Amino acid sequence: MEHPSKDICSSKSSQLAGRKIALGICGSVGAVRSPDLARELMRHGAEVHALMTAAGQSIISPELMEWATGNPVVTRLTGRIEHVSLGGGMPGCADLVLIAPATANTISKIALGIDDTPVTTLATTAIGAGLPLVVVPAMHGSMYSHPAVLENIKRLQSMGVTVLPPKESEGKAKIADLDTIVAAVVSALAEKDMKGIKVLVTAGPTRSYLDPVRYLTNSSSGRMGIAFASEAMSRGADVTLVLGPTPVPPPHCRVVRVETTEEMMEAVLGELKQSGYGLLVMAAAPLDFAFSTKRSEKISSDSALTVSLTPLPKVVKEARKASPGLFIIGFKAEHHIAPEELEKRAAERLSGSGMDMIVANDLSHPGAGFESETNEVTVITKAGIKTCLQKMPKRSVAKVILDQYLAGRGK
């Protein structure tokens, strides 16, 4: 009988389905996040097996981690040679080793090949077997800034180990956010089938200012474009993200911040002047209209106000003019229309815009709106191939569409 705690597996996505992750837990107070981290990995499909140092067990109990993962916890190495069965690169072992939190002590031991805990011995075995290793430091700020610790982090990176930067605040080097850690795990396990491809992504809304404090905008959150940037980056692409005003944090790629449609246009065309871009994903929702005039002072609210709007040029059309050979994926958002009408309007936009592929959705559908973590879309290619994707996480939508791009580019 499967452990009841595993009932959350793949509840968010299947990005890590079929993947086994060995989670090493050390004696940092950041270990209080380890149960949540294990559960989040499981929600994306992973099978998690925890290993703990003695110091880690003084922060949280092995019983808590067994509850969190639904698997027995390794607290010492036995004749079962757990470090080899999990990290030895043989069939049935872990696909990735994640050490979170990693203390200064453990980081330095791994860098120097010292094996005196289940976690350090697992790390040495994994490095020797060529398994992906992700290390997530968490310690006091003064320890993190110690020259020897910094040198040992560089030493790990030179071995191919991924070391996530901590959040430095209040004099602490705090463990990275769960989403950042999960994204790093997904990236480390992803096939690098977009390596060498330079990708430009737009995301988020734009604004048109009426006066210094009032502006016209829309409710785009930027989540779909950010999902594309994250997915392309995890697959090895060189990604630049042109991002409108949104509180959603972008991935760790090059980000160009903009506010207005004009700024987005300038940023996109400026990027395309550089050589090498192979793909443009126009997932942003730039305004189609702007205020005809912007007042330099805040307008009084004591009387009625009449304003006029001016149409703005389409960013995607200007991008096509600037780069005729670029593969362009565009978007078409509608609200509360019949599926046949959505497809018709998307096909018309595709034929008249110079796009190679268009992604259409109806924002009125539950779980398919701007603010939603999921989406439900219809994808139409220039060749007339239509694919309907039922509701799924936006990162999964991005994965399917990028798979189609890789399969169809050049055809």
N, C-alpha and C positions, 0 to 999 in steps of 0.2 A: 504493500500500500504506500502510495506517495505521501510524503510529509505534507500536512495541511498548509504550511507556510508557502508552499510552491504554487498555490492557487492564483497568485498574482502574475505568474510568468507570462510575458508577452501581452500584458494588459495595455501597454502604451504603444509598443511597436514590436516588430520581429527583427530589428536590426542586428541583434546579437543571438538570434535563435540558433540553437545547435552549437553554441560556443561555450566552452568551459573556462572559467576564470578563477585563478588561484589568488585570493586576496590576503596579503600579508598585513598584519596589524601590529604596530609597535607602541612603545610607551609614551606617546604624546597625548595630551588632553584632547587632541583632535580625534582620538579613537572613539569619542562619543558619537561621531558622525558615521562611523563604520557600519553600524546596522542599517542606517538609512541608505548609505551608499550601496550596500549589498542588495537591498530591496529595490533600489532604482535600477541597478544592472539587471535584476531579475525581471522587472517590468518591461525591459527591452529584450527579453528572451534568454538571458544568460543563465547558466548553471554556475553557482558560486560556491567555492570551497575555501574556508577561512583557515589561516595559520596564524598563531599568535606567539609573540615573545612573552617571557615571564613578566616583563614590565608592562606589556600591553594588557595582560590579564589582571594587573593591579588597577587598571582604569575601567575596563568592562569585563564581564564574565564570559567564558567560553559558552556557557549555557545560553546567553543572550544571542551570540552569533550563530549557535546551532538553531535557535528559534528563527532568526532572521533568514538564514540560508536554507534551512531544511536539511542540512548535511552535518555529519560529525565534524568537529573542529580539531585540527592538529595543534597540540600544545607542546609536544616533544616528539622527536624522531625515534622511531622504533624499528624493529626488524622488518616492518612493512616498507621500509625505505620510502617514506612519504615524499621526500624531496625529489626522488627519481620518478615515482609514479605520477607526480603532478608536474614536475618541471623538466623531465628528462628527454622530452621530444619524441617519446614512443607513442604508439596508438593508445588512445584513451587518456592521455595526459592533458594538462591544461593547454588551451590555445594561447593564453596570455597570462603573465604574472603582473599583478597590480599591488604595489605596496603603498597603502594609504591608511593612516599617516605614516610617513617615514621620518624618523628622528635623525638628528645630526650623527648620533652614534651609529645607527644602522646604515646611513648613507656612506659614511666613511669606511665602515667595515666592508660593505659590498664593493666599493671602489678599490679596496686593497686586497680583495679576495679572502677576507677573514670570515670563517664559518663557525659560529658558536651559538646560533639560535636557529629554530626552524625556518625563520624568515630569511636570514642571511644565507643559509645553506641552500634554500630553494632558489634564491636569486643567483647564486653562483652556478647552480646546475642549469638554470634557465639560460643564462648568458652563454654557457658552454654549449648548450644544445641549440642555440640560435632562436629561442622563443622571444617574442616581443616582451619587453619589460617596461612598465610605466611606474615611475616613482613620484610620489606626491609629498613633498616636504611639509612639515608642520612643527614649529618650534618657536622659542623666544627669538625676537629680532636680533639680539646680540649674538646668539649662536649661529643664526643664518648668515650673518655678516662676517663670521670668523674666516680669515683667509684660507685656512685648511679645508673648511667645509665647502667654500666656494670652489676651491681647486678640485676637491673630490667630486663635486657636481659636474664640473667640466670633464673630469676623467670618465665619469659614467656616460656622459653625452658622447664622448669620443668612442665609446664602445657600442654606440647605437642605442643607448637607453634613452627613453623619453622622460624628461624631468619637467613636471609642470611647475611654473612659478607660483609661489604662494601669494595670498592676499596680505600685503604688508599694511597693518594699521594698528594703532594703540601700542606700538612697540613690539608687536608680535608678527611672526611670519605664519599666518593662519592657513589652514588647509583650504585648497581651492574649492569652489562651488561644486556641488554634485553634478550639475549639468556640464560643467567644464571637464570634470573627470570622465563622465560617461562619453562625452564627445571625443576625448583623447583615446579612450579604449576603442570606440568605433573606428576612429581614424587609423589606429595602429593595426587593426585587423582587416581593414578594407583592402581590396585589390587595387593596386595603383594603376588602373587602366586609363587614367587621364593625365599621367605624368607627361610633361612636355607640352601640355595644352594650356594656353593662356586664356583665362575666362574673365569676362567683365559682367558683373551682376548689378542691376539696380533694384532697390527695395524701398518700401515705405511711401508715405505721402509727400506732397509738397504743399507750400503755402503761398498765398498772395496777400500782401499786407494792404489794408485799407488806411491804417494810421500806425503809429509805433506800437500799439498794443492789440489791435484787432486784425484778424486775418481770416481768409477763407481757406478751408482745407477739406479733407475727407477722413474717413475712419480707418484707413489702411494702417495696419500695425507693422508691416514690413516682415512678418513671420515667414511668408512664402519665399521671398527673395533671400532672407537669411538662411532658410533651409537649403536653398540651392547653393549658396556660397559655402555652407558647412559641408554639404555632400561632395561638391566638386573638390574642395580642399582635402577632404579625407581620402579622396581617390587620387591624390597626387597633383592636382592642377595648381597652377599659379593664379591665384584669385585676387581680383580687386573688386571691392564692394562700394558702389555709390549709394549712400544711404541718406534718406530723408529723415525728418524729425520723428523719432520713435524712441520709447523707453526700453525697447527690447534690446538686450546686449548682442552685439555682433560677434561672430567667431574671430579667432586670432589670425585674421588676414589683413591685408592692406585695406583701409577704410577711408573713403573720401566723403566727408559730411557736407550735405547741401540742405538748403531750406526751400528755395523756390524752383519752379519748373525751369526757369531760365538758367539757374545755377546747375541744375541737373543736366540740362542740355549742354552747357559749357563743359561740365566735367566729363560727360560721355564722349563728346567730340574731341576733347583734349586727350583723353586716354587713347582713342582710336587713331590719333595722329602718330602714336607710337606703333612700331611694328610688332607683329607677332600675335595679336589677339585672334583666336580661332573661334570663339563662341561669345555671343552676347545674350544674356538672359534678362529681358526687360520685364521684371516682376514688380516694378514700382507702380504706383498709381498716381502719376503726376496730374496736376490740375489741367483741365482742358480750357479753362477760362481764368483770366486775371482781372482784377480791378483796373479800370481804365486809368485811374490816377491814384496816387498814394499821398495822403496828407502828411505833412511834416510834423504836425502837432496832433495830440489826441482830440478827436472830434467830440463836441459836446453832445450829451444825450438828451438835451432839453427840448429838441424839436425833431420833426420827421426828417428822414434822410433818404434821398434817392441816389442810387449808384448805378453805374453801367459796367458791364463786363466785356472784355475783349478776348476773342479766341486766341489760343496759344498754338504755336507750331507743334507737330507731333515729334517727339524725340526719336521714335523708332524710324520714321521716314528720313530724318536728317542723318541718322546713324547709317542707314543703308546707302545714302548718297556718299557719305564719307568713306565707307568701306564696302565696295560692291561684292567682294568675295566672302564676307563674314557670314557665318551661320548664326541666324537670329531666331531666338525663341521669344515669342511675345505672349501677352495675356489679354483676355477679353472678359470683363466682369459685367454681368447683367443682374437684374433683380426681378424675381417673380415673373418669369416667362416660361412658355412651354419648351420642353427639351428640343423639339424640332426647330423652333425659332432661335434658340440659343445656338444650335449648330449652324443654322443658316447665317446668322449675323457673324459668327466666328469665321466661317468660310469666306464671307465677303470681306471682312477685315484682313484676313490672311492674303487674299488675292490682290488687295489694293495697297498693301503696306510694305511689301518687300520682305516679309518674314518668311522663314523656312518652316516654321512650326508655330502653332498657336494653341494656347491652353485656355479653355473657356470654363467658367463656372457661374452658377446662379447663387448670388450672395444671400438670397432669402432661404436657402435650404439649411436646416439645422446642421451645425458642424461644418459649414462650408463658407463662413463669413470671414471678414478681415481679421477679427480678433481671435478666431478659433485656432486651436492647435492642430486641427484636422482640415481636410479639404476633400471635395468631390468634384472631379473635373472631367472634361472631354478634351482629348488631344487630337488635333488634326494636322497632318503634314502637308507640305506643298504637293506631294504626290497623291494626296487624297486619302491617305490611310487614316482611319478614325479609331481611336481607342478611348473607351469609357472607363474611368477609374472610380470605383466606389469609395465611400468615405474611408480615409486612412490618414495617419499622421502626415503632416506636410513634408517632413524629411523623407518619408517613404514615397510620396508623390514625386519629389525631386529625384529620387533614385531611379524610379521607373522611367521618368522623362529623359534623364541623362543616359540611361541604358539605350533608349530609342535614338537619342542623338548619336551615340557612338556607333550604333548599328547602321544608321542611315546616312551619316555624313559622307559626302563625296558621291552619293548615288544620285 
